[in-house]
Amino acid sequence: MDASKLQSWDIEKRADGAVVVRVHSRTPDGCELPDAVFTFRKGDPQYDYWVQQLLARNSSNRPEN
């Protein structure tokens, strides 16, 4: 999955180390759909990819000194 192609998503790391990715739904034809939520744990095939996305997003949100 290429995160850059997703419309809107949030990512966080929980206290237990799991990475939670929430992909916000679009509203096609006025029909609201729930967000898709994925959880990845160490050892899951996509875990390292999403940790890198989290680190990249956090570093780009830091204010310049």
Buried (B, 14 or more C-beta within 10 A) or exposed (E): EEBEEEEEBEBEBEEEEBBBBBBBBEEEEEEEEEEEEBEBEEEBEEBEBBBEBBEEBEEEEEEEE
